[in-house]
Amino acid sequence: MERLLPTYARAPVTIVRGEGTRVWDAEGREYLDFGGGIAVVGLGHLHPAPLAAAQAQLDRLWHASNLYWTEPQVELATLLSERFGGARAFFCNSGAEAVEAALKYARKATGKPGILALEGGFHGRTLGALSATGQPGKRDPFAPLLPGVRFVPPNDVAALQAAMHDDVGLVLLEPILGEGGVIPLASEFLAAARELDALLCLDEIQCGVGRTGTFFAFEQAGVRPDLVTLAKALGNGLPIGALLVADEVADAFAPGDHGSTFGGNPVACAAACAVVEAIDDDLLARVRAHGATLVAELATLPGVEEVRGRGLLLGAVLERSAAEVVDACRERGLLVLSAGERVLRLAPPLTVEASELEEAVAVLADVLSANA
């Protein structure tokens, strides 16, 4: 353990196995996973569909490079285009890489370096993505960063419009701020962003791929962006990221403008195809129903001031430190997340059962009742 750089404040637990909504540590202790690997294991651990797809692809081809086509990459691009309503894809290995691709694409397409982003927003830790992350604690140690980024408060239409200058080529927003406190953007705010004279990129790395009860979170706002970034749940745990570019604006990149040695890896793409196909209308309806149940239950718990989010990406604003609750839940066999000092974040697998919702709420009630 001492051989790893201390880039994470890790809990004193070593996870060795997972199945469905459960994981087990090296001591054999079982946990109910309501963090989902930070909203990554959308279909649950060891889901049979992506597991079988990845295993079959491992027996055929691991890597060919992007000097050639591969069948899983082409199939995944087609599936995502169908979901989006006409888009071209660039594949990479992570959400931050997808955001970097979006930053480069917007600059090439518009010739404008300026970016509008949100206070509290989070887009990754590479230098470009970090430059557009509206959290000073993450940005300040690495200044100076990419110039020309302006930040506005979430859901403040007047501030958004006032920040729009002639140099802005990209508006970069999370439909639901994840790390920034699970804050949904209002449809009116997204509509106002759509009207600006710049490319609109919606970062759905955390809130996409069915997490909110529709495949893309933006579907619920009735706003179609120019660009979308995806990662996390797309591979159900295998590393993959994607930039989708709407057909109407998909002519900016040329060969040599961008690339990724491992982007579009056949094994990751095969798993992602299975994920996309598994997220059907029945599963999405279940996500919406379970999300509504969880909102109602969380709102009744002691010390909960507000519950926000959509589907199975929820934040409970607490009267106390969220970190303390995360630790106490883990001691009782429940894994949950925080999203700021007082926001408890829940992102269980989309396949979670009603009985598991009840189990998680019971643990939370016990923890929140203590010293309430």
C-alpha positions as CSV (number, residue, x, y, z in Angstrom):
1,M,0.0,0.0,0.0
2,E,2.9,2.4,0.7
3,R,4.0,1.8,-2.9
4,L,1.0,3.9,-4.2
5,L,1.2,7.7,-4.4
6,P,-1.2,9.2,-1.9
7,T,-3.6,10.7,-4.4
8,Y,-6.7,9.3,-2.6
9,A,-7.8,9.3,1.0
10,R,-8.7,5.7,0.9
11,A,-10.9,3.9,3.5
12,P,-9.2,1.1,5.4
13,V,-10.9,-1.5,3.3
14,T,-9.6,-3.7,0.4
15,I,-12.3,-4.8,-1.9
16,V,-11.7,-8.2,-3.5
17,R,-15.0,-9.4,-5.0
18,G,-18.3,-8.1,-6.2
19,E,-21.7,-9.4,-7.4
20,G,-24.8,-7.4,-8.1
21,T,-25.1,-4.7,-5.5
22,R,-22.7,-6.4,-3.1
23,V,-19.0,-6.3,-2.6
24,W,-16.7,-8.2,-0.2
25,D,-13.4,-7.1,1.4
26,A,-10.2,-9.1,2.0
27,E,-11.5,-10.2,5.5
28,G,-14.7,-11.6,3.9
29,R,-17.0,-8.8,5.2
30,E,-20.0,-8.1,2.9
31,Y,-21.1,-4.5,2.0
32,L,-24.2,-3.2,0.2
33,D,-22.7,-0.9,-2.5
34,F,-24.7,2.3,-2.8
35,G,-21.8,4.1,-4.3
36,G,-21.5,1.9,-7.3
37,G,-17.8,2.5,-7.7
38,I,-18.7,6.3,-7.9
39,A,-21.6,5.7,-10.3
40,V,-19.5,3.4,-12.5
41,V,-21.0,-0.1,-12.0
42,G,-24.4,0.9,-13.4
43,L,-25.6,-2.7,-14.0
44,G,-24.1,-4.1,-10.9
45,H,-21.0,-6.0,-10.3
46,L,-20.4,-9.0,-12.6
47,H,-23.5,-8.3,-14.7
48,P,-23.8,-11.2,-17.1
49,A,-24.2,-9.2,-20.3
50,P,-21.1,-7.1,-20.3
51,L,-19.2,-9.9,-18.6
52,A,-20.0,-12.3,-21.4
53,A,-19.3,-9.7,-24.1
54,A,-15.9,-8.9,-22.6
55,Q,-15.0,-12.5,-22.2
56,A,-15.9,-13.4,-25.8
57,Q,-13.9,-10.4,-27.1
58,L,-10.9,-11.5,-25.0
59,D,-10.9,-14.7,-26.9
60,R,-10.8,-12.9,-30.3
61,L,-8.8,-9.6,-30.1
62,W,-7.5,-7.4,-27.4
63,H,-6.0,-4.5,-29.4
64,A,-5.5,-3.5,-33.0
65,S,-4.7,0.2,-32.7
66,N,-6.7,3.0,-34.3
67,L,-4.9,2.6,-37.6
68,Y,-7.6,0.0,-38.3
69,W,-11.3,-0.5,-37.7
70,T,-12.6,-2.9,-35.1
71,E,-16.1,-4.3,-35.0
72,P,-16.9,-3.5,-31.3
73,Q,-15.8,0.1,-31.8
74,V,-18.0,0.6,-34.9
75,E,-21.0,-1.1,-33.2
76,L,-20.7,1.0,-30.1
77,A,-20.5,4.3,-32.1
78,T,-23.6,3.2,-34.0
79,L,-25.6,2.3,-30.8
80,L,-24.7,5.6,-29.2
81,S,-25.6,7.6,-32.3
82,E,-29.0,5.9,-32.3
83,R,-29.5,6.9,-28.7
84,F,-28.4,10.5,-29.3
85,G,-30.3,11.0,-32.6
86,G,-27.3,11.2,-34.9
87,A,-23.7,11.7,-33.7
88,R,-20.1,10.7,-34.3
89,A,-18.0,9.3,-31.6
90,F,-14.4,9.6,-30.3
91,F,-13.4,6.9,-27.8
92,C,-10.9,7.2,-25.1
93,N,-10.2,5.7,-21.6
94,S,-11.7,8.1,-19.1
95,G,-14.1,11.0,-18.4
96,A,-11.2,13.5,-18.2
97,E,-10.0,12.4,-21.6
98,A,-13.4,12.8,-23.0
99,V,-13.6,16.4,-21.7
100,E,-10.1,17.1,-23.1
101,A,-11.4,15.9,-26.5
102,A,-14.4,18.2,-26.2
103,L,-12.2,21.2,-25.3
104,K,-10.0,20.6,-28.4
105,Y,-13.0,20.0,-30.6
106,A,-14.7,23.2,-29.6
107,R,-11.6,25.3,-30.1
108,K,-10.9,23.7,-33.6
109,A,-14.6,24.1,-34.6
110,T,-15.1,27.7,-33.5
111,G,-11.7,29.2,-33.4
112,K,-12.5,30.6,-30.0
113,P,-10.6,29.7,-26.8
114,G,-13.1,30.9,-24.2
115,I,-15.1,28.5,-22.0
116,L,-18.1,29.0,-19.8
117,A,-18.5,26.6,-16.9
118,L,-20.1,26.4,-13.5
119,E,-19.0,27.2,-10.0
120,G,-18.9,23.9,-8.2
121,G,-18.7,21.9,-11.5
122,F,-16.3,19.0,-11.9
123,H,-14.9,17.8,-15.2
124,G,-11.7,15.9,-14.3
125,R,-8.1,16.4,-13.1
126,T,-6.0,16.6,-16.2
127,L,-4.9,20.2,-16.9
128,G,-7.6,21.1,-19.5
129,A,-10.5,19.5,-17.6
130,L,-9.2,20.9,-14.3
131,S,-9.2,24.4,-15.9
132,A,-12.9,24.1,-16.4
133,T,-13.6,22.7,-13.0
134,G,-15.2,25.3,-10.7
135,Q,-13.7,24.1,-7.5
136,P,-10.8,26.3,-6.2
137,G,-9.5,23.7,-3.9
138,K,-8.8,21.4,-6.8
139,R,-7.6,24.1,-9.1
140,D,-5.4,26.4,-7.0
141,P,-2.5,24.0,-6.3
142,F,-1.9,23.7,-10.1
143,A,-2.3,27.3,-11.2
144,P,-1.7,28.8,-13.7
145,L,-4.2,26.7,-15.8
146,L,-5.8,27.1,-19.1
147,P,-6.8,30.8,-19.5
148,G,-10.1,32.1,-20.7
149,V,-12.5,30.1,-18.5
150,R,-15.3,32.0,-16.8
151,F,-17.5,30.4,-14.0
152,V,-21.1,31.2,-13.3
153,P,-23.4,30.0,-10.5
154,P,-25.6,27.0,-11.4
155,N,-29.1,28.0,-12.6
156,D,-28.4,31.7,-12.7
157,V,-29.5,32.6,-16.3
158,A,-28.6,36.3,-16.0
159,A,-25.1,35.5,-14.9
160,L,-24.7,33.0,-17.7
161,Q,-25.8,35.5,-20.3
162,A,-23.7,38.2,-18.8
163,A,-20.6,36.0,-18.9
164,M,-21.0,35.3,-22.6
165,H,-18.3,37.1,-24.6
166,D,-17.2,37.0,-28.2
167,D,-14.3,34.8,-27.4
168,V,-16.4,32.0,-25.9
169,G,-16.5,28.9,-28.1
170,L,-17.7,26.3,-25.6
171,V,-20.3,26.1,-22.8
172,L,-19.5,23.1,-20.6
173,L,-22.1,22.0,-18.1
174,E,-23.1,18.9,-16.0
175,P,-26.9,18.5,-16.2
176,I,-26.5,17.4,-12.6
177,L,-23.5,18.6,-10.8
178,G,-22.1,15.4,-9.2
179,E,-19.0,16.1,-7.2
180,G,-20.3,19.6,-6.7
181,G,-23.3,18.6,-4.5
182,V,-25.8,16.7,-6.7
183,I,-27.4,19.9,-8.1
184,P,-29.7,19.4,-11.1
185,L,-29.7,22.2,-13.6
186,A,-33.1,23.7,-14.4
187,S,-34.5,23.2,-17.9
188,E,-34.7,26.9,-18.3
189,F,-31.0,27.2,-17.5
190,L,-30.1,24.6,-20.0
191,A,-32.4,26.2,-22.6
192,A,-30.6,29.5,-22.1
193,A,-27.2,27.8,-22.5
194,R,-28.5,26.3,-25.7
195,E,-29.3,29.7,-27.1
196,L,-25.8,31.1,-26.6
197,D,-23.6,31.5,-29.7
198,A,-21.2,28.7,-28.7
199,L,-21.0,24.9,-28.8
200,L,-22.9,23.4,-25.9
201,C,-21.2,20.4,-24.3
202,L,-23.1,18.5,-21.6
203,D,-20.8,16.4,-19.3
204,E,-22.8,13.3,-18.6
205,I,-19.9,11.3,-17.3
206,Q,-21.7,10.7,-14.0
207,C,-25.3,11.4,-14.8
208,G,-25.5,9.6,-18.2
209,V,-26.0,6.0,-19.3
210,G,-29.4,5.6,-17.6
211,R,-28.5,7.0,-14.2
212,T,-31.3,9.6,-14.1
213,G,-34.0,7.4,-15.6
214,T,-33.4,8.3,-19.2
215,F,-30.3,7.2,-21.2
216,F,-29.1,10.8,-21.4
217,A,-30.0,13.2,-18.6
218,F,-30.5,16.0,-21.1
219,E,-33.5,14.1,-22.5
220,Q,-35.5,15.3,-19.5
221,A,-34.8,18.9,-20.2
222,G,-35.7,18.8,-23.9
223,V,-32.4,20.3,-24.9
224,R,-30.1,18.7,-27.5
225,P,-26.5,19.6,-27.1
226,D,-23.7,19.7,-29.7
227,L,-21.4,17.6,-27.6
228,V,-21.7,15.0,-24.9
229,T,-19.1,13.4,-22.8
230,L,-19.6,9.9,-21.3
231,A,-17.5,7.5,-19.3
232,K,-18.0,5.8,-15.9
233,A,-21.0,3.5,-16.4
234,L,-20.5,3.1,-20.1
235,G,-18.2,0.1,-19.5
236,N,-19.7,-1.0,-16.2
237,G,-16.3,-0.9,-14.7
238,L,-14.0,-1.4,-17.7
239,P,-12.2,1.9,-18.6
240,I,-13.8,3.7,-21.5
241,G,-14.8,7.3,-22.3
242,A,-16.5,8.9,-25.2
243,L,-17.1,12.2,-26.9
244,L,-20.2,12.4,-29.0
245,V,-20.5,15.1,-31.5
246,A,-23.9,15.9,-33.1
247,D,-24.0,15.2,-36.9
248,E,-24.8,18.9,-37.6
249,V,-21.4,20.0,-36.2
250,A,-19.3,16.9,-36.7
251,D,-16.9,18.2,-39.4
252,A,-14.2,19.9,-37.4
253,F,-11.7,17.1,-36.6
254,A,-9.4,15.8,-39.3
255,P,-6.9,12.9,-39.2
256,G,-4.1,13.9,-36.8
257,D,-6.1,16.4,-34.8
258,H,-6.6,14.0,-31.8
259,G,-6.0,10.4,-30.8
260,S,-5.7,7.8,-28.1
261,T,-3.6,4.6,-28.4
262,F,-6.1,2.6,-26.3
263,G,-9.2,4.5,-27.2
264,G,-12.0,2.3,-28.5
265,N,-10.3,-0.8,-27.1
266,P,-12.2,-3.8,-28.5
267,V,-12.8,-5.4,-25.1
268,A,-14.0,-2.2,-23.4
269,C,-16.2,-1.5,-26.5
270,A,-17.7,-4.9,-26.5
271,A,-18.7,-4.6,-22.8
272,A,-20.1,-1.1,-23.5
273,C,-22.2,-2.4,-26.3
274,A,-23.8,-4.8,-24.0
275,V,-24.3,-2.1,-21.4
276,V,-26.1,0.2,-23.9
277,E,-28.3,-2.6,-25.1
278,A,-29.2,-3.6,-21.5
279,I,-30.5,-0.2,-20.6
280,D,-33.9,-0.6,-22.1
281,D,-37.3,1.1,-21.3
282,D,-38.1,-1.4,-18.5
283,L,-34.9,-0.7,-16.7
284,L,-35.2,3.0,-17.1
285,A,-38.8,2.9,-15.7
286,R,-37.5,0.9,-12.8
287,V,-34.7,3.5,-12.2
288,R,-37.3,6.3,-12.1
289,A,-39.6,4.4,-9.7
290,H,-36.8,3.3,-7.3
291,G,-35.4,6.9,-7.4
292,A,-38.8,8.3,-6.4
293,T,-39.1,5.8,-3.6
294,L,-35.6,6.6,-2.3
295,V,-36.3,10.3,-2.4
296,A,-39.4,9.9,-0.3
297,E,-37.7,7.6,2.2
298,L,-34.6,9.8,2.6
299,A,-36.7,12.9,3.2
300,T,-38.2,11.3,6.3
301,L,-34.8,10.6,8.0
302,P,-33.6,12.7,10.9
303,G,-31.1,15.4,10.0
304,V,-31.9,15.5,6.3
305,E,-32.6,19.0,5.2
306,E,-33.2,18.4,1.5
307,V,-33.0,15.6,-1.1
308,R,-32.1,16.4,-4.7
309,G,-31.1,14.7,-7.9
310,R,-32.9,12.5,-10.4
311,G,-33.3,8.7,-10.8
312,L,-30.6,6.9,-8.9
313,L,-28.2,9.9,-8.6
314,L,-29.3,11.5,-5.3
315,G,-27.9,13.8,-2.8
316,A,-29.2,14.2,0.8
317,V,-28.2,17.6,2.4
318,L,-27.5,16.8,6.0
319,E,-27.3,18.9,9.2
320,R,-24.0,17.2,10.0
321,S,-20.8,16.2,8.2
322,A,-21.3,13.8,5.3
323,A,-17.9,12.3,5.8
324,E,-18.9,11.1,9.3
325,V,-22.0,9.5,7.9
326,V,-20.0,7.8,5.2
327,D,-17.7,6.3,7.7
328,A,-20.5,5.2,10.1
329,C,-22.4,3.6,7.2
330,R,-19.3,1.6,6.1
331,E,-18.9,0.3,9.6
332,R,-22.5,-1.0,9.3
333,G,-21.9,-2.6,5.9
334,L,-23.3,0.1,3.6
335,L,-21.0,2.0,1.1
336,V,-22.2,5.5,0.3
337,L,-20.5,8.7,-1.0
338,S,-20.2,12.3,-0.2
339,A,-20.4,15.3,-2.5
340,G,-19.2,18.2,-0.5
341,E,-19.1,18.9,3.3
342,R,-22.8,18.1,4.0
343,V,-24.1,16.2,1.0
344,L,-24.5,12.5,1.2
345,R,-24.5,11.0,-2.3
346,L,-26.2,7.8,-3.3
347,A,-25.5,6.1,-6.7
348,P,-26.4,2.4,-6.4
349,P,-26.5,0.1,-9.4
350,L,-29.5,0.7,-11.6
351,T,-30.4,-2.9,-11.0
352,V,-30.9,-2.4,-7.3
353,E,-33.8,-4.3,-5.8
354,A,-36.6,-2.8,-3.7
355,S,-35.5,-4.8,-0.7
356,E,-32.0,-3.4,-1.0
357,L,-33.4,0.1,-1.0
358,E,-35.2,-0.7,2.3
359,E,-32.0,-2.2,3.7
360,A,-29.9,0.9,2.9
361,V,-32.5,3.3,4.3
362,A,-32.6,1.3,7.5
363,V,-28.9,1.6,7.9
364,L,-29.0,5.4,7.1
365,A,-31.9,5.8,9.6
366,D,-29.8,4.1,12.3
367,V,-26.7,6.2,11.5
368,L,-28.6,9.5,11.3
369,S,-30.5,8.8,14.5
370,A,-27.3,8.4,16.4
371,N,-26.4,11.8,18.0
372,A,-29.2,13.4,16.1
